[in-house]
Amino acid sequence: MNQSQRAAQNIELHIEELVLHGFSPRERYAIGEAVQRELTRLFTEQGIHPSLRQGRIARLDGGSVQVKQGTKADAIGKQVAQSVYGGMKR
């Protein structure tokens, strides 16, 4: 599938709940925005995973992400998004 074909596909992804343990509540929006940016990048560059083309995914376990103390919200969001995107392949 070429880049123009990927761009023509639209999806709407609604994440009802993203559970983050051990982070300051004031970081939640920055982490959430980073997750959104990274998922957009992954879908744009790697395409829509076949599991999404087949219909709805009622529940997805993105696994867990281990981060070191002091990791920036942007890096945390990227890791979370990559884990979620990877969860679609399982």
Buried (B, 14 or more C-beta within 10 A) or exposed (E): EEEEEBEEEEEEEEEEEEEBEEBEEEBEEBBBEBBBBBBEBBBEEEBBBEBBEEEEEEEBEBEEBEEEEEEEBBBBBBBBBBBBBEBBEE
